[in-house]
Amino acid sequence: MNFEASVYLDKSRIRVVYIIGGIAFILAIAAIIWSVLYGDEFTEIRRNALTGSVRERGLGPAAKKWGIGFAIFIPLVYGIMAATLDFKNPAYAVNREGFYINKDMFRKTFIAWSEVASIERISDSELHIRLKDMESVIARQRGFTKPFLKTTYVTQNQPIVVSGKMIKGDIKKVTGLILQYS
């Protein structure tokens, strides 16, 4: 399909996000290791006289709990992010028939102008697009992203946001053509 204007994901900005996540993951592992090696010195143990249950409090148990949480959460979230990124195809593109979105969990989706209900201009580089039947667009998606998309765009009634965040290219040209053709 030929597009008059298109923009792509900016690999360098996304790389920075992944570096920050990697550092946070390493810090989480370090917190777990520290809590195992030295956490006892910073732990207070309390026993309930009525039930006999033992409860640990203090910096050691907190570091271990938060470290384990982040050590599980970070790879999960960043794995989902990586699965939804596509650097080969445009993030947004536009032509006279409609616009193409390949970002924010939408995968290679072309939306015809007849499917658009309204477009709100937030700035030169950001638009909020509402569709007449969002569920039909979500039904065209494949994989594990459908429930996330349905929650965001159907249940919470959020618009599709076309913005220049994490984008490389002339987003103003893309948003201008979207406004012109819609």
Rosetta constraint file for C-alpha pairs under 8 A:
AtomPair CA 2 CA 95 HARMONIC 7.36 0.50
AtomPair CA 3 CA 93 HARMONIC 6.12 0.50
AtomPair CA 3 CA 94 HARMONIC 5.45 0.50
AtomPair CA 3 CA 95 HARMONIC 4.94 0.50
AtomPair CA 4 CA 93 HARMONIC 7.50 0.50
AtomPair CA 4 CA 94 HARMONIC 6.02 0.50
AtomPair CA 4 CA 95 HARMONIC 5.29 0.50
AtomPair CA 5 CA 93 HARMONIC 5.60 0.50
AtomPair CA 5 CA 94 HARMONIC 5.69 0.50
AtomPair CA 5 CA 95 HARMONIC 7.25 0.50
AtomPair CA 5 CA 173 HARMONIC 6.76 0.50
AtomPair CA 5 CA 174 HARMONIC 5.63 0.50
AtomPair CA 5 CA 177 HARMONIC 7.90 0.50
AtomPair CA 6 CA 90 HARMONIC 6.00 0.50
AtomPair CA 6 CA 91 HARMONIC 7.46 0.50
AtomPair CA 6 CA 92 HARMONIC 5.62 0.50
AtomPair CA 6 CA 93 HARMONIC 4.03 0.50
AtomPair CA 6 CA 94 HARMONIC 6.55 0.50
AtomPair CA 6 CA 169 HARMONIC 7.51 0.50
AtomPair CA 6 CA 170 HARMONIC 7.74 0.50
AtomPair CA 6 CA 171 HARMONIC 7.81 0.50
AtomPair CA 6 CA 174 HARMONIC 6.39 0.50
AtomPair CA 7 CA 90 HARMONIC 5.51 0.50
AtomPair CA 7 CA 91 HARMONIC 5.83 0.50
AtomPair CA 7 CA 92 HARMONIC 5.56 0.50
AtomPair CA 7 CA 93 HARMONIC 6.47 0.50
AtomPair CA 7 CA 167 HARMONIC 6.60 0.50
AtomPair CA 7 CA 168 HARMONIC 5.98 0.50
AtomPair CA 7 CA 169 HARMONIC 4.89 0.50
AtomPair CA 7 CA 170 HARMONIC 6.48 0.50
AtomPair CA 7 CA 171 HARMONIC 6.42 0.50
AtomPair CA 7 CA 174 HARMONIC 7.61 0.50
AtomPair CA 8 CA 87 HARMONIC 6.83 0.50
AtomPair CA 8 CA 89 HARMONIC 7.09 0.50
AtomPair CA 8 CA 90 HARMONIC 4.60 0.50
AtomPair CA 8 CA 91 HARMONIC 4.82 0.50
AtomPair CA 8 CA 92 HARMONIC 6.96 0.50
AtomPair CA 8 CA 167 HARMONIC 5.70 0.50
AtomPair CA 8 CA 168 HARMONIC 5.37 0.50
AtomPair CA 8 CA 169 HARMONIC 6.58 0.50
AtomPair CA 9 CA 86 HARMONIC 7.77 0.50
AtomPair CA 9 CA 87 HARMONIC 6.08 0.50
AtomPair CA 9 CA 90 HARMONIC 7.26 0.50
AtomPair CA 9 CA 91 HARMONIC 5.88 0.50
AtomPair CA 9 CA 166 HARMONIC 5.89 0.50
AtomPair CA 9 CA 167 HARMONIC 4.58 0.50
AtomPair CA 9 CA 168 HARMONIC 5.78 0.50
AtomPair CA 10 CA 14 HARMONIC 6.43 0.50
AtomPair CA 10 CA 166 HARMONIC 5.32 0.50
AtomPair CA 10 CA 167 HARMONIC 4.86 0.50
AtomPair CA 10 CA 168 HARMONIC 4.86 0.50
AtomPair CA 11 CA 15 HARMONIC 5.91 0.50
AtomPair CA 11 CA 87 HARMONIC 7.64 0.50
AtomPair CA 12 CA 16 HARMONIC 6.50 0.50
AtomPair CA 13 CA 17 HARMONIC 6.64 0.50
AtomPair CA 13 CA 166 HARMONIC 6.06 0.50
AtomPair CA 14 CA 18 HARMONIC 6.37 0.50
AtomPair CA 14 CA 166 HARMONIC 6.77 0.50
AtomPair CA 15 CA 19 HARMONIC 6.15 0.50
AtomPair CA 16 CA 20 HARMONIC 6.25 0.50
AtomPair CA 17 CA 21 HARMONIC 6.32 0.50
AtomPair CA 18 CA 22 HARMONIC 6.05 0.50
AtomPair CA 18 CA 78 HARMONIC 7.50 0.50
AtomPair CA 19 CA 23 HARMONIC 6.21 0.50
AtomPair CA 20 CA 24 HARMONIC 6.22 0.50
AtomPair CA 21 CA 25 HARMONIC 6.11 0.50
AtomPair CA 21 CA 74 HARMONIC 6.71 0.50
AtomPair CA 21 CA 78 HARMONIC 7.61 0.50
AtomPair CA 22 CA 26 HARMONIC 6.22 0.50
AtomPair CA 23 CA 27 HARMONIC 6.18 0.50
AtomPair CA 24 CA 28 HARMONIC 6.16 0.50
AtomPair CA 24 CA 70 HARMONIC 7.85 0.50
AtomPair CA 24 CA 74 HARMONIC 7.87 0.50
AtomPair CA 25 CA 29 HARMONIC 6.33 0.50
AtomPair CA 25 CA 70 HARMONIC 6.74 0.50
AtomPair CA 25 CA 71 HARMONIC 5.75 0.50
AtomPair CA 25 CA 74 HARMONIC 6.44 0.50
AtomPair CA 25 CA 75 HARMONIC 7.86 0.50
AtomPair CA 26 CA 30 HARMONIC 6.12 0.50
AtomPair CA 27 CA 31 HARMONIC 6.10 0.50
AtomPair CA 27 CA 67 HARMONIC 7.79 0.50
AtomPair CA 28 CA 32 HARMONIC 6.39 0.50
AtomPair CA 28 CA 66 HARMONIC 7.46 0.50
AtomPair CA 28 CA 67 HARMONIC 4.27 0.50
AtomPair CA 28 CA 68 HARMONIC 6.93 0.50
AtomPair CA 28 CA 70 HARMONIC 5.92 0.50
AtomPair CA 28 CA 71 HARMONIC 5.67 0.50
AtomPair CA 29 CA 33 HARMONIC 6.25 0.50
AtomPair CA 29 CA 67 HARMONIC 6.22 0.50
AtomPair CA 29 CA 68 HARMONIC 7.59 0.50
AtomPair CA 29 CA 71 HARMONIC 6.47 0.50
AtomPair CA 30 CA 34 HARMONIC 5.96 0.50
AtomPair CA 30 CA 67 HARMONIC 7.84 0.50
AtomPair CA 31 CA 35 HARMONIC 6.04 0.50
AtomPair CA 31 CA 63 HARMONIC 5.57 0.50
AtomPair CA 31 CA 64 HARMONIC 6.29 0.50
AtomPair CA 31 CA 67 HARMONIC 5.47 0.50
AtomPair CA 32 CA 36 HARMONIC 6.29 0.50
AtomPair CA 32 CA 63 HARMONIC 6.50 0.50
AtomPair CA 32 CA 64 HARMONIC 4.78 0.50
AtomPair CA 32 CA 65 HARMONIC 7.96 0.50
AtomPair CA 32 CA 67 HARMONIC 5.34 0.50
AtomPair CA 32 CA 68 HARMONIC 6.71 0.50
AtomPair CA 33 CA 37 HARMONIC 6.19 0.50
AtomPair CA 34 CA 38 HARMONIC 5.59 0.50
AtomPair CA 34 CA 39 HARMONIC 6.48 0.50
AtomPair CA 34 CA 60 HARMONIC 7.99 0.50
AtomPair CA 35 CA 39 HARMONIC 3.99 0.50
AtomPair CA 35 CA 40 HARMONIC 7.45 0.50
AtomPair CA 35 CA 60 HARMONIC 4.89 0.50
AtomPair CA 35 CA 61 HARMONIC 6.86 0.50
AtomPair CA 35 CA 63 HARMONIC 6.09 0.50
AtomPair CA 35 CA 64 HARMONIC 5.52 0.50
AtomPair CA 36 CA 40 HARMONIC 7.71 0.50
AtomPair CA 36 CA 60 HARMONIC 7.84 0.50
AtomPair CA 36 CA 64 HARMONIC 7.62 0.50
AtomPair CA 38 CA 42 HARMONIC 7.50 0.50
AtomPair CA 38 CA 60 HARMONIC 7.39 0.50
AtomPair CA 39 CA 43 HARMONIC 6.24 0.50
AtomPair CA 39 CA 59 HARMONIC 7.01 0.50
AtomPair CA 39 CA 60 HARMONIC 3.85 0.50
AtomPair CA 39 CA 61 HARMONIC 6.93 0.50
AtomPair CA 40 CA 60 HARMONIC 6.34 0.50
AtomPair CA 41 CA 60 HARMONIC 7.65 0.50
AtomPair CA 42 CA 58 HARMONIC 5.91 0.50
AtomPair CA 42 CA 59 HARMONIC 5.48 0.50
AtomPair CA 42 CA 60 HARMONIC 5.34 0.50
AtomPair CA 43 CA 56 HARMONIC 6.43 0.50
AtomPair CA 43 CA 57 HARMONIC 5.66 0.50
AtomPair CA 43 CA 58 HARMONIC 4.79 0.50
AtomPair CA 43 CA 59 HARMONIC 6.34 0.50
AtomPair CA 43 CA 60 HARMONIC 5.46 0.50
AtomPair CA 43 CA 61 HARMONIC 6.74 0.50
AtomPair CA 44 CA 56 HARMONIC 5.72 0.50
AtomPair CA 44 CA 57 HARMONIC 5.10 0.50
AtomPair CA 44 CA 58 HARMONIC 5.91 0.50
AtomPair CA 45 CA 54 HARMONIC 6.84 0.50
AtomPair CA 45 CA 55 HARMONIC 5.75 0.50
AtomPair CA 45 CA 56 HARMONIC 4.59 0.50
AtomPair CA 45 CA 57 HARMONIC 6.33 0.50
AtomPair CA 46 CA 54 HARMONIC 5.72 0.50
AtomPair CA 46 CA 55 HARMONIC 5.18 0.50
AtomPair CA 46 CA 56 HARMONIC 6.33 0.50
AtomPair CA 46 CA 57 HARMONIC 7.78 0.50
AtomPair CA 47 CA 52 HARMONIC 5.96 0.50
AtomPair CA 47 CA 53 HARMONIC 5.64 0.50
AtomPair CA 47 CA 54 HARMONIC 4.45 0.50
AtomPair CA 47 CA 55 HARMONIC 6.26 0.50
AtomPair CA 48 CA 52 HARMONIC 5.00 0.50
AtomPair CA 48 CA 53 HARMONIC 5.40 0.50
AtomPair CA 48 CA 54 HARMONIC 6.51 0.50
AtomPair CA 49 CA 53 HARMONIC 7.94 0.50
AtomPair CA 56 CA 61 HARMONIC 6.59 0.50
AtomPair CA 57 CA 61 HARMONIC 6.15 0.50
AtomPair CA 57 CA 62 HARMONIC 7.36 0.50
AtomPair CA 58 CA 62 HARMONIC 6.28 0.50
AtomPair CA 59 CA 63 HARMONIC 5.91 0.50
AtomPair CA 60 CA 64 HARMONIC 6.31 0.50
AtomPair CA 61 CA 65 HARMONIC 6.04 0.50
AtomPair CA 62 CA 66 HARMONIC 6.03 0.50
AtomPair CA 63 CA 67 HARMONIC 5.71 0.50
AtomPair CA 64 CA 68 HARMONIC 6.06 0.50
AtomPair CA 65 CA 69 HARMONIC 6.23 0.50
AtomPair CA 66 CA 70 HARMONIC 6.14 0.50
AtomPair CA 67 CA 71 HARMONIC 5.92 0.50
AtomPair CA 68 CA 72 HARMONIC 6.23 0.50
AtomPair CA 69 CA 73 HARMONIC 5.97 0.50
AtomPair CA 70 CA 74 HARMONIC 5.63 0.50
AtomPair CA 71 CA 75 HARMONIC 7.04 0.50
AtomPair CA 72 CA 76 HARMONIC 6.49 0.50
AtomPair CA 73 CA 77 HARMONIC 6.13 0.50
AtomPair CA 74 CA 78 HARMONIC 5.96 0.50
AtomPair CA 75 CA 79 HARMONIC 5.64 0.50
AtomPair CA 76 CA 80 HARMONIC 6.32 0.50
AtomPair CA 77 CA 81 HARMONIC 6.21 0.50
AtomPair CA 78 CA 82 HARMONIC 6.05 0.50
AtomPair CA 79 CA 83 HARMONIC 6.17 0.50
AtomPair CA 80 CA 84 HARMONIC 6.45 0.50
AtomPair CA 81 CA 85 HARMONIC 6.44 0.50
AtomPair CA 84 CA 103 HARMONIC 7.40 0.50
AtomPair CA 84 CA 104 HARMONIC 7.46 0.50
AtomPair CA 84 CA 105 HARMONIC 5.47 0.50
AtomPair CA 84 CA 106 HARMONIC 7.77 0.50
AtomPair CA 84 CA 107 HARMONIC 7.35 0.50
AtomPair CA 85 CA 103 HARMONIC 7.04 0.50
AtomPair CA 85 CA 105 HARMONIC 7.96 0.50
AtomPair CA 86 CA 91 HARMONIC 7.82 0.50
AtomPair CA 86 CA 102 HARMONIC 7.27 0.50
AtomPair CA 86 CA 103 HARMONIC 7.88 0.50
AtomPair CA 87 CA 91 HARMONIC 7.96 0.50
AtomPair CA 89 CA 102 HARMONIC 7.30 0.50
AtomPair CA 89 CA 108 HARMONIC 7.75 0.50
AtomPair CA 90 CA 101 HARMONIC 7.61 0.50
AtomPair CA 90 CA 102 HARMONIC 6.51 0.50
AtomPair CA 91 CA 100 HARMONIC 7.69 0.50
AtomPair CA 91 CA 101 HARMONIC 5.69 0.50
AtomPair CA 91 CA 102 HARMONIC 4.55 0.50
AtomPair CA 91 CA 103 HARMONIC 5.35 0.50
AtomPair CA 91 CA 167 HARMONIC 7.66 0.50
AtomPair CA 92 CA 99 HARMONIC 7.21 0.50
AtomPair CA 92 CA 100 HARMONIC 5.42 0.50
AtomPair CA 92 CA 101 HARMONIC 4.76 0.50
AtomPair CA 92 CA 102 HARMONIC 6.29 0.50
AtomPair CA 92 CA 103 HARMONIC 7.52 0.50
AtomPair CA 92 CA 162 HARMONIC 7.63 0.50
AtomPair CA 92 CA 174 HARMONIC 7.48 0.50
AtomPair CA 93 CA 99 HARMONIC 5.63 0.50
AtomPair CA 93 CA 100 HARMONIC 4.92 0.50
AtomPair CA 93 CA 101 HARMONIC 6.78 0.50
AtomPair CA 93 CA 174 HARMONIC 6.59 0.50
AtomPair CA 94 CA 98 HARMONIC 6.03 0.50
AtomPair CA 94 CA 99 HARMONIC 4.24 0.50
AtomPair CA 94 CA 100 HARMONIC 6.08 0.50
AtomPair CA 94 CA 174 HARMONIC 6.39 0.50
AtomPair CA 94 CA 177 HARMONIC 6.86 0.50
AtomPair CA 94 CA 178 HARMONIC 6.57 0.50
AtomPair CA 95 CA 99 HARMONIC 6.27 0.50
AtomPair CA 95 CA 177 HARMONIC 7.69 0.50
AtomPair CA 95 CA 181 HARMONIC 7.92 0.50
AtomPair CA 96 CA 181 HARMONIC 6.10 0.50
AtomPair CA 97 CA 112 HARMONIC 5.75 0.50
AtomPair CA 97 CA 113 HARMONIC 6.31 0.50
AtomPair CA 98 CA 110 HARMONIC 6.88 0.50
AtomPair CA 98 CA 111 HARMONIC 5.51 0.50
AtomPair CA 98 CA 112 HARMONIC 4.12 0.50
AtomPair CA 98 CA 113 HARMONIC 4.83 0.50
AtomPair CA 98 CA 178 HARMONIC 7.91 0.50
AtomPair CA 98 CA 181 HARMONIC 7.75 0.50
AtomPair CA 98 CA 182 HARMONIC 7.79 0.50
AtomPair CA 99 CA 110 HARMONIC 5.76 0.50
AtomPair CA 99 CA 111 HARMONIC 5.42 0.50
AtomPair CA 99 CA 112 HARMONIC 6.53 0.50
AtomPair CA 99 CA 113 HARMONIC 7.53 0.50
AtomPair CA 99 CA 178 HARMONIC 7.19 0.50
AtomPair CA 100 CA 108 HARMONIC 6.92 0.50
AtomPair CA 100 CA 109 HARMONIC 5.59 0.50
AtomPair CA 100 CA 110 HARMONIC 4.32 0.50
AtomPair CA 100 CA 111 HARMONIC 6.15 0.50
AtomPair CA 101 CA 106 HARMONIC 6.42 0.50
AtomPair CA 101 CA 107 HARMONIC 7.05 0.50
AtomPair CA 101 CA 108 HARMONIC 6.09 0.50
AtomPair CA 101 CA 109 HARMONIC 5.34 0.50
AtomPair CA 101 CA 110 HARMONIC 6.45 0.50
AtomPair CA 101 CA 111 HARMONIC 7.89 0.50
AtomPair CA 102 CA 106 HARMONIC 5.25 0.50
AtomPair CA 102 CA 107 HARMONIC 4.74 0.50
AtomPair CA 102 CA 108 HARMONIC 4.81 0.50
AtomPair CA 102 CA 109 HARMONIC 6.32 0.50
AtomPair CA 103 CA 107 HARMONIC 6.69 0.50
AtomPair CA 105 CA 145 HARMONIC 6.21 0.50
AtomPair CA 105 CA 149 HARMONIC 7.18 0.50
AtomPair CA 106 CA 141 HARMONIC 7.02 0.50
AtomPair CA 106 CA 145 HARMONIC 7.93 0.50
AtomPair CA 106 CA 149 HARMONIC 7.98 0.50
AtomPair CA 107 CA 141 HARMONIC 6.69 0.50
AtomPair CA 107 CA 142 HARMONIC 7.93 0.50
AtomPair CA 109 CA 137 HARMONIC 7.95 0.50
AtomPair CA 109 CA 140 HARMONIC 7.89 0.50
AtomPair CA 109 CA 141 HARMONIC 7.79 0.50
AtomPair CA 111 CA 115 HARMONIC 6.56 0.50
AtomPair CA 111 CA 116 HARMONIC 7.79 0.50
AtomPair CA 111 CA 137 HARMONIC 7.82 0.50
AtomPair CA 112 CA 116 HARMONIC 7.24 0.50
AtomPair CA 113 CA 181 HARMONIC 7.70 0.50
AtomPair CA 113 CA 182 HARMONIC 5.75 0.50
AtomPair CA 115 CA 131 HARMONIC 5.71 0.50
AtomPair CA 115 CA 132 HARMONIC 5.64 0.50
AtomPair CA 115 CA 133 HARMONIC 7.02 0.50
AtomPair CA 116 CA 129 HARMONIC 7.21 0.50
AtomPair CA 116 CA 130 HARMONIC 6.19 0.50
AtomPair CA 116 CA 131 HARMONIC 4.39 0.50
AtomPair CA 116 CA 132 HARMONIC 5.82 0.50
AtomPair CA 116 CA 182 HARMONIC 7.62 0.50
AtomPair CA 117 CA 129 HARMONIC 7.72 0.50
AtomPair CA 117 CA 130 HARMONIC 5.50 0.50
AtomPair CA 117 CA 131 HARMONIC 4.72 0.50
AtomPair CA 117 CA 132 HARMONIC 4.88 0.50
AtomPair CA 118 CA 129 HARMONIC 5.94 0.50
AtomPair CA 118 CA 130 HARMONIC 5.25 0.50
AtomPair CA 118 CA 131 HARMONIC 6.85 0.50
AtomPair CA 119 CA 127 HARMONIC 6.68 0.50
AtomPair CA 119 CA 128 HARMONIC 5.67 0.50
AtomPair CA 119 CA 129 HARMONIC 4.54 0.50
AtomPair CA 119 CA 130 HARMONIC 6.36 0.50
AtomPair CA 119 CA 179 HARMONIC 7.54 0.50
AtomPair CA 120 CA 127 HARMONIC 5.68 0.50
AtomPair CA 120 CA 128 HARMONIC 5.03 0.50
AtomPair CA 120 CA 129 HARMONIC 6.44 0.50
AtomPair CA 121 CA 126 HARMONIC 6.48 0.50
AtomPair CA 121 CA 127 HARMONIC 4.71 0.50
AtomPair CA 121 CA 128 HARMONIC 6.49 0.50
AtomPair CA 122 CA 126 HARMONIC 5.41 0.50
AtomPair CA 122 CA 127 HARMONIC 5.52 0.50
AtomPair CA 122 CA 128 HARMONIC 7.12 0.50
AtomPair CA 123 CA 127 HARMONIC 7.00 0.50
AtomPair CA 124 CA 172 HARMONIC 5.70 0.50
AtomPair CA 124 CA 175 HARMONIC 7.06 0.50
AtomPair CA 124 CA 176 HARMONIC 7.63 0.50
AtomPair CA 125 CA 162 HARMONIC 7.76 0.50
AtomPair CA 125 CA 163 HARMONIC 5.57 0.50
AtomPair CA 125 CA 164 HARMONIC 5.79 0.50
AtomPair CA 125 CA 171 HARMONIC 5.76 0.50
AtomPair CA 125 CA 172 HARMONIC 5.02 0.50
AtomPair CA 125 CA 175 HARMONIC 6.32 0.50
AtomPair CA 126 CA 161 HARMONIC 6.96 0.50
AtomPair CA 126 CA 162 HARMONIC 5.46 0.50
AtomPair CA 126 CA 163 HARMONIC 4.27 0.50
AtomPair CA 126 CA 164 HARMONIC 6.78 0.50
AtomPair CA 126 CA 175 HARMONIC 7.02 0.50
AtomPair CA 127 CA 161 HARMONIC 5.76 0.50
AtomPair CA 127 CA 162 HARMONIC 5.13 0.50
AtomPair CA 127 CA 163 HARMONIC 6.53 0.50
AtomPair CA 127 CA 175 HARMONIC 6.86 0.50
AtomPair CA 128 CA 159 HARMONIC 5.47 0.50
AtomPair CA 128 CA 160 HARMONIC 5.62 0.50
AtomPair CA 128 CA 161 HARMONIC 4.73 0.50
AtomPair CA 128 CA 162 HARMONIC 6.46 0.50
AtomPair CA 129 CA 159 HARMONIC 5.29 0.50
AtomPair CA 129 CA 160 HARMONIC 4.96 0.50
AtomPair CA 129 CA 161 HARMONIC 6.35 0.50
AtomPair CA 129 CA 162 HARMONIC 7.66 0.50
AtomPair CA 130 CA 134 HARMONIC 7.97 0.50
AtomPair CA 130 CA 159 HARMONIC 5.06 0.50
AtomPair CA 130 CA 160 HARMONIC 6.37 0.50
AtomPair CA 131 CA 159 HARMONIC 7.98 0.50
AtomPair CA 133 CA 137 HARMONIC 7.12 0.50
AtomPair CA 134 CA 138 HARMONIC 6.32 0.50
AtomPair CA 134 CA 153 HARMONIC 6.98 0.50
AtomPair CA 134 CA 154 HARMONIC 6.69 0.50
AtomPair CA 135 CA 139 HARMONIC 6.03 0.50
AtomPair CA 135 CA 150 HARMONIC 7.25 0.50
AtomPair CA 135 CA 154 HARMONIC 6.91 0.50
AtomPair CA 136 CA 140 HARMONIC 6.64 0.50
AtomPair CA 137 CA 141 HARMONIC 7.14 0.50
AtomPair CA 138 CA 146 HARMONIC 6.26 0.50
AtomPair CA 138 CA 149 HARMONIC 6.71 0.50
AtomPair CA 138 CA 150 HARMONIC 6.83 0.50
AtomPair CA 139 CA 146 HARMONIC 7.42 0.50
AtomPair CA 141 CA 145 HARMONIC 7.49 0.50
AtomPair CA 141 CA 146 HARMONIC 6.44 0.50
AtomPair CA 142 CA 146 HARMONIC 6.98 0.50
AtomPair CA 144 CA 148 HARMONIC 7.92 0.50
AtomPair CA 145 CA 149 HARMONIC 6.11 0.50
AtomPair CA 146 CA 150 HARMONIC 5.98 0.50
AtomPair CA 147 CA 151 HARMONIC 6.11 0.50
AtomPair CA 148 CA 152 HARMONIC 6.22 0.50
AtomPair CA 149 CA 153 HARMONIC 5.79 0.50
AtomPair CA 149 CA 154 HARMONIC 7.62 0.50
AtomPair CA 150 CA 154 HARMONIC 5.05 0.50
AtomPair CA 150 CA 155 HARMONIC 6.42 0.50
AtomPair CA 151 CA 155 HARMONIC 4.86 0.50
AtomPair CA 151 CA 156 HARMONIC 6.11 0.50
AtomPair CA 152 CA 156 HARMONIC 5.18 0.50
AtomPair CA 152 CA 157 HARMONIC 6.56 0.50
AtomPair CA 152 CA 158 HARMONIC 5.93 0.50
AtomPair CA 153 CA 157 HARMONIC 4.77 0.50
AtomPair CA 153 CA 158 HARMONIC 4.80 0.50
AtomPair CA 153 CA 159 HARMONIC 6.52 0.50
AtomPair CA 153 CA 160 HARMONIC 7.62 0.50
AtomPair CA 154 CA 158 HARMONIC 7.31 0.50
AtomPair CA 162 CA 175 HARMONIC 7.54 0.50
AtomPair CA 163 CA 167 HARMONIC 7.97 0.50
AtomPair CA 163 CA 171 HARMONIC 7.21 0.50
AtomPair CA 164 CA 168 HARMONIC 7.76 0.50
AtomPair CA 164 CA 171 HARMONIC 5.72 0.50
AtomPair CA 167 CA 171 HARMONIC 7.65 0.50
AtomPair CA 170 CA 174 HARMONIC 6.87 0.50
AtomPair CA 171 CA 175 HARMONIC 6.17 0.50
AtomPair CA 172 CA 176 HARMONIC 5.88 0.50
AtomPair CA 173 CA 177 HARMONIC 6.18 0.50
AtomPair CA 174 CA 178 HARMONIC 6.21 0.50
AtomPair CA 175 CA 179 HARMONIC 6.23 0.50
AtomPair CA 176 CA 180 HARMONIC 6.12 0.50
AtomPair CA 177 CA 181 HARMONIC 5.96 0.50
AtomPair CA 178 CA 182 HARMONIC 5.89 0.50
